[in-house]
Amino acid sequence: MDHAGSVIGPLLAFALLAAGSAIASWLLVPVMGLKGAAAALAIAACVQIGGMCFILRRALQRMEVAG
């Protein structure tokens, strides 16, 4: 996905992904150990999917307005 021609989209998505992963790992790994690490990875994947859906939705809205 080329983030629909946007420059800010990939940077924002990466920042949210890194922050979500870091916070989840910081909170879950000390408490749950390896299971916490797996949960933090799942949370990071959900954040990434959500960010990509948001970027795609905005791109489709721009296409509807333009066309």
Buried (B, 14 or more C-beta within 10 A) or exposed (E): EEBBEBEEBBEBBEEBBEEBBEBBBEBBBEEEEEEBBEBBBEBBEEBBEBBBEBBBEBBEEEEEEEE
